[in-house]
Amino acid sequence: MPRSFRLRSSSRASGTPRPPGASRVALTSSAVSVLLVATACGGGQAASKSGQAAGAARGPVTITYWSSSAGAQQTADAFNKTHPGIQVKFSAVPGGPDGAAKLANAVKGANAPDVATMDYSALPEFASGGNLEDLSGTSGTLVAEKFPAAVQSLVKLGGRTWAVPFDVTPLELFYRKDIFERYGVAVPKTWDEYGAAAEKIHQADPSVRITNMGGGDPAVLAGLSWQAGAKWYGTQGDKWKVAIDDPASRRVAEYWNGLMASGVASKTPLWGEGEAKERSSGQVATVIGAAWTAGTFLVNYPDLKGKWGIAPLPTWNGRAATGMYGGTSYIVPKGSKQTKAAAEFIRWVTTEPEAIRARLSSLKSPSSALPANPEMRAEAAKLFDASYFEGQDPYAVAGAAAATIVPGWTWGPAQLQVNAAQGAAGPDMVKALSEGQSAAEKAIKDRGLGLAG
Amino acid sequence: MTTTLTPGRAPRLLSRTAVNAALLLVAAYTLMPLAWLVLAATKNRRDLFATGPYTPGRFNLLTNLGDVFTYDHGIFGRWLGNSLLYTVAGSTLSALISVACGYAFHAYEFRHKERLFGVVLAGVLVPATVLQLPLYLMASAAGAVNTYWAYLVPALVNPFGVYLARVFAEGYVPDEVLAAARVDGAGELRLFAHVSLPMLWPGFVTIFLFTFTAVWNNFYGALTMLNDERLYPVSLGLFMWNRSVYQQPELYPLVITGSLVSVVPLVLAFLGLQRFWRSGLTAGAVK
């Protein structure tokens, strides 16, 4: 099979065919492609850069915006209606690691948008790779004044502001009220109680396990370690410190490996088809989720309306604490010529209640994402239809949980590689930690960044 | 199965059983995911998770299809159209260029011919992923990023096709025919278009089919080159939906049904053209 259909070398053929007068026939493939690239040159238009006005004085400024967020198009439309001076041109792009790679390529090729969304965990990697504009001047005050302290450490690195937070994602415990009631088990407040509840429920009904935790999304392990007091990354002088395989994280990993080994927790991976099956058929009693998880239940498990309760994440020592699971921020990729207009759009989209109204009203599945900005959060809470949770307000629970996020966590410059390595480790969480540790050390050294200790 | 002159029936029966069993395994391995896809596409969301992977649920295919083609103002239909455009235009032109090049390598003598052919062969060995970033930077410099061209032009160049076309040309286009046509006064272009190309038709179809699959599945090219979802081919569009399932769980059944729809054109292309393809595959073999 042919493996590639691409432009090759630019070696040129000087055709000297046997019969005279036939030279124009003998073009090599590369020569043809060179011609066609030249045609593309003339015929193509760089859509991402077209329409960019030279300055704010003449007509509206156009900024380009890439995101994989749901409702981003409608949010941009709402912004455009109320901001005649700035027009946002939105493109839906894929999320995840491939989307991140795409954005990095776009910066290299000077085709990057003026605004994009990015997972918190990817920020240090992009900032240290020189792919982000420093927003200290344009959005630094906004971040300092309008956002809670726990997320500030995620968007500030080396004393500079690289992104503006959109949401906070505290881990919470979603539990089946009916199952806990049926077996007379109290909702666990500590991980010890959680383990005991797991055993009790599984003994009473062997088909029910406490939850599924068989790998598939290392971000959960990160959040649980965060809660336990781990700090996977830190800096020491101008060097990076990596402590993924530290005692606090180990404790978490060994705890979950233990639950899975004794069979009271399921080894089914997160996010798969198997998970949906176990959850919708009542084979798991709890789900470790984040603030945004609540909204997905309405679409994923419509039959279980009224059966889910939400509680704070169980703790290690009785003191309320939680970590974060995912979360989105707004960035300005390196090379943007419209950083001021970009900053205005970002301010609007992360703090104006109007922005969240536009987003939420456009969604087909309800979003329970918890905005980091308090005013916006209040508006989002008003718009969420909480009837699925019968009497419980997911925003109130999540808001209270957000206040207990352990401060001081920072992500590191190799988290994409760490995530890939940990994902490959499967359900073994201890292995995920050691693989993650070595992947981070290797990536940091390979990229010529300083590694402490 | 071939008949052999080996004595005794038992060993032959045994080997035949073994071969058939192996083939059956391979067939099952290939067909099971497809069977899953077909079945899953007919289920509604509830049955998808409530029933086993190979047990049919309530028949919901038409509703699913309706959902796929109406979601987000029918963007899926646009993706499908884009894919067809990229693939048909891309692979027709690419096959034509490859056949012309292969023919030229066969029919003409020119300086450094074998060395050039060596360059083409070396091109076959370079994996597509290695070239993705350089191609992207070239397209950026040319201002072609996020246009149809950025996706189409790289697809036109196919060193493996050139190699294949040369083999075909050696098998199908005898020098005597070329000489006779020249004596009759045919120009070189006419010679190619009216004499050689018809003889190379099975080769053309073979290369066309190879390229068709490759362009249809050229996911990374689209991922790097295109930013506007209205230009996306169906593979990238589906991937984007699949990545968004975390946020928008309503997309889950759409991804499954959409995947099924997106393989249909490939199946049709192969069924329609396999007659040519089979004759093409063996054509150069004896030479």
Chai-1 contact restraints between the chains, C-beta under 6 A:
chainA,res_idxA,chainB,res_idxB,connection_type,confidence,min_distance_angstrom,max_distance_angstrom,comment,restraint_id
A,P2,B,F160,contact,1.0,0.0,6.0,A-B,restraint_1
A,P2,B,F210,contact,1.0,0.0,6.0,A-B,restraint_2
A,P2,B,A214,contact,1.0,0.0,6.0,A-B,restraint_3
A,R3,B,P127,contact,1.0,0.0,6.0,A-B,restraint_4
A,S4,B,A128,contact,1.0,0.0,6.0,A-B,restraint_5
A,F5,B,A155,contact,1.0,0.0,6.0,A-B,restraint_6
A,F5,B,N158,contact,1.0,0.0,6.0,A-B,restraint_7
A,F5,B,A214,contact,1.0,0.0,6.0,A-B,restraint_8
A,R6,B,A128,contact,1.0,0.0,6.0,A-B,restraint_9
A,R6,B,L131,contact,1.0,0.0,6.0,A-B,restraint_10
A,R6,B,P154,contact,1.0,0.0,6.0,A-B,restraint_11
A,L7,B,P154,contact,1.0,0.0,6.0,A-B,restraint_12
A,L7,B,V157,contact,1.0,0.0,6.0,A-B,restraint_13
A,R8,B,G123,contact,1.0,0.0,6.0,A-B,restraint_14
A,S11,B,V119,contact,1.0,0.0,6.0,A-B,restraint_15
A,A13,B,L116,contact,1.0,0.0,6.0,A-B,restraint_16
A,G15,B,F110,contact,1.0,0.0,6.0,A-B,restraint_17
A,T16,B,F110,contact,1.0,0.0,6.0,A-B,restraint_18
A,T16,B,R111,contact,1.0,0.0,6.0,A-B,restraint_19
A,P17,B,Y108,contact,1.0,0.0,6.0,A-B,restraint_20
A,P17,B,F110,contact,1.0,0.0,6.0,A-B,restraint_21
A,R18,B,Y108,contact,1.0,0.0,6.0,A-B,restraint_22
A,R18,B,E109,contact,1.0,0.0,6.0,A-B,restraint_23
A,A22,B,E188,contact,1.0,0.0,6.0,A-B,restraint_24
A,V25,B,E188,contact,1.0,0.0,6.0,A-B,restraint_25
A,A26,B,A104,contact,1.0,0.0,6.0,A-B,restraint_26
A,A26,B,Y108,contact,1.0,0.0,6.0,A-B,restraint_27
A,S29,B,I97,contact,1.0,0.0,6.0,A-B,restraint_28
A,S29,B,C101,contact,1.0,0.0,6.0,A-B,restraint_29
A,S29,B,V157,contact,1.0,0.0,6.0,A-B,restraint_30
A,S29,B,V162,contact,1.0,0.0,6.0,A-B,restraint_31
A,V32,B,I97,contact,1.0,0.0,6.0,A-B,restraint_32
A,S33,B,V157,contact,1.0,0.0,6.0,A-B,restraint_33
A,L36,B,V153,contact,1.0,0.0,6.0,A-B,restraint_34
A,V37,B,A142,contact,1.0,0.0,6.0,A-B,restraint_35
A,V37,B,V153,contact,1.0,0.0,6.0,A-B,restraint_36
A,A40,B,A142,contact,1.0,0.0,6.0,A-B,restraint_37
A,A40,B,A144,contact,1.0,0.0,6.0,A-B,restraint_38
A,A40,B,W149,contact,1.0,0.0,6.0,A-B,restraint_39
A,A40,B,V153,contact,1.0,0.0,6.0,A-B,restraint_40
A,C41,B,A142,contact,1.0,0.0,6.0,A-B,restraint_41
A,G44,B,G143,contact,1.0,0.0,6.0,A-B,restraint_42
A,G44,B,A144,contact,1.0,0.0,6.0,A-B,restraint_43
A,G44,B,T147,contact,1.0,0.0,6.0,A-B,restraint_44
A,G44,B,W149,contact,1.0,0.0,6.0,A-B,restraint_45
A,A46,B,G143,contact,1.0,0.0,6.0,A-B,restraint_46
A,A47,B,N146,contact,1.0,0.0,6.0,A-B,restraint_47
A,S48,B,N146,contact,1.0,0.0,6.0,A-B,restraint_48
A,S48,B,N227,contact,1.0,0.0,6.0,A-B,restraint_49
A,S68,B,S244,contact,1.0,0.0,6.0,A-B,restraint_50
A,A70,B,Q247,contact,1.0,0.0,6.0,A-B,restraint_51
A,A70,B,Q248,contact,1.0,0.0,6.0,A-B,restraint_52
A,S91,B,N227,contact,1.0,0.0,6.0,A-B,restraint_53
A,S91,B,D228,contact,1.0,0.0,6.0,A-B,restraint_54
A,A92,B,E229,contact,1.0,0.0,6.0,A-B,restraint_55
A,P94,B,F239,contact,1.0,0.0,6.0,A-B,restraint_56
A,P94,B,M240,contact,1.0,0.0,6.0,A-B,restraint_57
A,P94,B,R243,contact,1.0,0.0,6.0,A-B,restraint_58
A,G95,B,R243,contact,1.0,0.0,6.0,A-B,restraint_59
A,G96,B,R243,contact,1.0,0.0,6.0,A-B,restraint_60
A,K102,B,L223,contact,1.0,0.0,6.0,A-B,restraint_61
A,N105,B,Y136,contact,1.0,0.0,6.0,A-B,restraint_62
A,N105,B,T224,contact,1.0,0.0,6.0,A-B,restraint_63
A,G109,B,Y136,contact,1.0,0.0,6.0,A-B,restraint_64
A,G109,B,L137,contact,1.0,0.0,6.0,A-B,restraint_65
A,G109,B,S140,contact,1.0,0.0,6.0,A-B,restraint_66
A,N111,B,S140,contact,1.0,0.0,6.0,A-B,restraint_67
A,N111,B,V145,contact,1.0,0.0,6.0,A-B,restraint_68
A,A276,B,F49,contact,1.0,0.0,6.0,A-B,restraint_69
A,K277,B,F49,contact,1.0,0.0,6.0,A-B,restraint_70
A,S280,B,F49,contact,1.0,0.0,6.0,A-B,restraint_71
A,T296,B,P249,contact,1.0,0.0,6.0,A-B,restraint_72
A,V299,B,P249,contact,1.0,0.0,6.0,A-B,restraint_73
A,V299,B,E250,contact,1.0,0.0,6.0,A-B,restraint_74
A,N300,B,P249,contact,1.0,0.0,6.0,A-B,restraint_75
A,K364,B,E250,contact,1.0,0.0,6.0,A-B,restraint_76
A,S365,B,Q248,contact,1.0,0.0,6.0,A-B,restraint_77
A,S365,B,P249,contact,1.0,0.0,6.0,A-B,restraint_78
A,S365,B,E250,contact,1.0,0.0,6.0,A-B,restraint_79
